[in-house]
Amino acid sequence: QVRLVESGGGLVLPGDSLRLSCRTAGIVVNRMNMNWFRQAPGKEREFVAVIKSEGGGTEYADSVKGRFTISRDYARSTIFLQMDNLRPESTAKYFCNVNFRGNEYWGQGTQVTVAS
């Protein structure tokens, strides 16, 4: 059974950093394209970053390039999103996502709020 559990969100000041974690079960993270999405209040869920399977590299939304870094730890079956220089527009609920055998799986999300 595939399970994704996000953690690491919180309330921070503009310019601060946070590291989100997505602990997984039921998949081998090195063999999957693992994604982070986010959804702000009143807006649609949007793509943030992907780390591709088997060393296929990473991609980012233009809005986070140069500030966010996605990574994975195979031994811990965990995906990370390092977020630096956070901005108020980064405020959203962040979700981990994987497509496994044709099915989309999502975690419950973790809230990130950037405000002064």
Secondary structure, DSSP 8 states (H G I E B T S, - for coil): --EEEEE--EEE-TT--EEEEEEEESS-GGGS-EEEEEE-TTS--EEEEEE-GGG--EEE-TTTTTTEEEEEETTTTEEEEEE-S--GGG-EEEEEEEEETTEEEE---EEEEE--
